[in-house]
Amino acid sequence: MFDLTGNVAVVVGGTSGLGKAISLGLAEAGADVVASSRSQASVEEVASQIEAAGRRTLRAVSDVTDRQSLQILHDRVCEMFGAVHILVYAAGITSRVDTLDCSEELWNNIMDVNLNGALRSCQVFGKTMLKQGYGRIINVASLSTFVSFYEVAAYCASKAAVGALTRSLAVEWGHQGVCVNAIAPGIFPTELNRALLESPRGHELLLRTPMHRFGKVEEVVGATLYLASAESSFTNGEILTIDGGYMASGVNQ
């Protein structure tokens, strides 16, 4: 089960943090994987690891705020591999600031990467998947898709919208063979949130997680493999939490 041999996967934002773990996990499961981001050095590093796992890849940078950049990535993938079966959107940014002090520029930048970038990617790659009559799209949502967190209103709003986008696309595309789902990771130490987790507020988040530990990036891979595989053929519009029980505890923050 969950064998992805013969599949071509694109992980947008796939060269660091959770995205990198997902890229390498898909390759270990047999997929040819293109892990893309804005950093050429990071793309090269992850591509070498994918090749070391015996899979094919493509060294291609992309900018999720630029539709043409994503279209070029899509065209290069299809030219090399002939198809694309799996899309993971893992790009994301955040900034901790009192909402009264959140400028429109900052708000729009977070929305453009976290939400608009997801839409652009789904549109660009989804069009090909719909023509194929098969596809698996997995957006990386967040616990803030469901609950609020302190001084990250823009991030919370963007991730709530990613959840709504995921469900909307699932309704539109599911009958055409393209399943659209999301994973909602709990508290995972990455460069995106490391400063927070090392603060007193990070200790509070740890206490509110019933397993009393933070996640390891590799622990997002299993759920992603399920949603990326043929075994998830009747799973559509789902947002799967991977949070050590945080949501089950019923807490808000």
TALIN-V62008 format. One record per backbone hydrogen bond with DSSP energy under -1.0 kcal/mol. CO is the residue of the C=O (numbers start at 1). NH is the residue of the N-H. E is the energy in kcal/mol with one decimal. If there is no record, write none. Layout:
co:CO nh:NH e:E
co:CO nh:NH e:E
//
This chain:
co:4 nh:7 e:-2.4
co:7 nh:32 e:-2.5
co:8 nh:85 e:-2.2
co:8 nh:86 e:-2.1
co:9 nh:34 e:-2.7
co:10 nh:88 e:-2.8
co:11 nh:14 e:-1.1
co:11 nh:36 e:-2.4
co:12 nh:90 e:-3.2
co:16 nh:20 e:-1.3
co:17 nh:21 e:-1.8
co:18 nh:22 e:-2.3
co:19 nh:23 e:-2.4
co:20 nh:24 e:-2.4
co:21 nh:25 e:-2.2
co:22 nh:26 e:-2.6
co:23 nh:27 e:-1.8
co:24 nh:28 e:-2.3
co:25 nh:29 e:-1.4
co:26 nh:31 e:-2.2
co:27 nh:30 e:-1.7
co:29 nh:4 e:-2.6
co:32 nh:9 e:-3.1
co:34 nh:11 e:-2.8
co:36 nh:13 e:-2.7
co:36 nh:14 e:-1.6
co:37 nh:62 e:-1.8
co:39 nh:43 e:-2.3
co:40 nh:44 e:-2.5
co:41 nh:45 e:-2.2
co:42 nh:46 e:-2.4
co:43 nh:47 e:-2.4
co:44 nh:48 e:-2.1
co:45 nh:49 e:-1.4
co:46 nh:50 e:-2.4
co:47 nh:51 e:-2.5
co:48 nh:52 e:-1.9
co:49 nh:53 e:-1.0
co:50 nh:55 e:-1.7
co:51 nh:54 e:-1.9
co:56 nh:33 e:-1.3
co:58 nh:60 e:-1.1
co:63 nh:66 e:-2.0
co:66 nh:70 e:-1.7
co:67 nh:71 e:-2.4
co:68 nh:72 e:-2.5
co:69 nh:73 e:-2.0
co:70 nh:74 e:-2.7
co:71 nh:75 e:-2.7
co:72 nh:76 e:-2.4
co:73 nh:77 e:-2.3
co:74 nh:78 e:-2.6
co:75 nh:79 e:-2.2
co:76 nh:80 e:-2.0
co:77 nh:81 e:-3.1
co:78 nh:82 e:-1.7
co:85 nh:136 e:-2.1
co:86 nh:10 e:-2.6
co:87 nh:138 e:-3.0
co:88 nh:12 e:-2.5
co:89 nh:140 e:-2.3
co:98 nh:101 e:-1.8
co:99 nh:102 e:-1.1
co:103 nh:107 e:-2.7
co:104 nh:108 e:-3.0
co:105 nh:109 e:-2.1
co:106 nh:110 e:-2.4
co:107 nh:111 e:-2.4
co:108 nh:112 e:-2.4
co:109 nh:113 e:-1.9
co:110 nh:114 e:-2.6
co:111 nh:115 e:-1.8
co:111 nh:116 e:-2.6
co:112 nh:117 e:-1.2
co:115 nh:119 e:-2.4
co:116 nh:120 e:-2.9
co:117 nh:121 e:-2.4
co:118 nh:122 e:-2.7
co:119 nh:123 e:-2.7
co:120 nh:124 e:-2.8
co:121 nh:125 e:-2.6
co:122 nh:126 e:-2.0
co:123 nh:127 e:-1.6
co:125 nh:129 e:-1.9
co:126 nh:130 e:-2.8
co:127 nh:131 e:-1.6
co:128 nh:132 e:-2.2
co:129 nh:133 e:-1.7
co:129 nh:134 e:-1.7
co:135 nh:179 e:-2.2
co:136 nh:87 e:-2.7
co:137 nh:181 e:-2.8
co:138 nh:89 e:-2.3
co:139 nh:183 e:-2.1
co:142 nh:145 e:-1.9
co:143 nh:146 e:-2.0
co:143 nh:147 e:-2.3
co:148 nh:253 e:-1.3
co:151 nh:97 e:-2.4
co:152 nh:156 e:-2.8
co:153 nh:157 e:-2.7
co:154 nh:158 e:-2.4
co:155 nh:159 e:-2.5
co:156 nh:160 e:-2.4
co:157 nh:161 e:-1.9
co:158 nh:162 e:-1.7
co:159 nh:163 e:-1.7
co:160 nh:164 e:-1.8
co:161 nh:165 e:-2.9
co:162 nh:166 e:-2.5
co:163 nh:167 e:-2.1
co:164 nh:168 e:-2.3
co:165 nh:169 e:-2.7
co:166 nh:170 e:-2.0
co:167 nh:171 e:-1.9
co:168 nh:172 e:-2.0
co:169 nh:173 e:-3.1
co:170 nh:174 e:-1.8
co:173 nh:176 e:-1.8
co:173 nh:178 e:-1.6
co:174 nh:177 e:-1.6
co:177 nh:135 e:-1.6
co:179 nh:137 e:-2.7
co:180 nh:237 e:-2.3
co:181 nh:139 e:-2.4
co:182 nh:240 e:-2.8
co:183 nh:141 e:-3.1
co:184 nh:242 e:-2.1
co:187 nh:215 e:-3.0
co:190 nh:194 e:-1.3
co:193 nh:197 e:-2.2
co:194 nh:198 e:-1.4
co:196 nh:199 e:-1.8
co:199 nh:203 e:-1.3
co:200 nh:204 e:-1.5
co:201 nh:205 e:-1.9
co:202 nh:206 e:-1.9
co:203 nh:207 e:-2.1
co:204 nh:208 e:-1.7
co:206 nh:209 e:-1.2
co:209 nh:212 e:-3.0
co:216 nh:219 e:-2.9
co:217 nh:220 e:-1.5
co:218 nh:221 e:-1.3
co:220 nh:224 e:-1.5
co:221 nh:225 e:-2.9
co:222 nh:226 e:-2.0
co:223 nh:227 e:-2.2
co:224 nh:228 e:-1.9
co:229 nh:232 e:-1.4
co:230 nh:233 e:-1.4
co:232 nh:235 e:-2.2
co:238 nh:182 e:-2.5
co:240 nh:184 e:-3.0
co:242 nh:186 e:-2.8
co:243 nh:246 e:-1.3
co:244 nh:211 e:-1.1
co:245 nh:249 e:-1.4
co:247 nh:250 e:-1.3
//
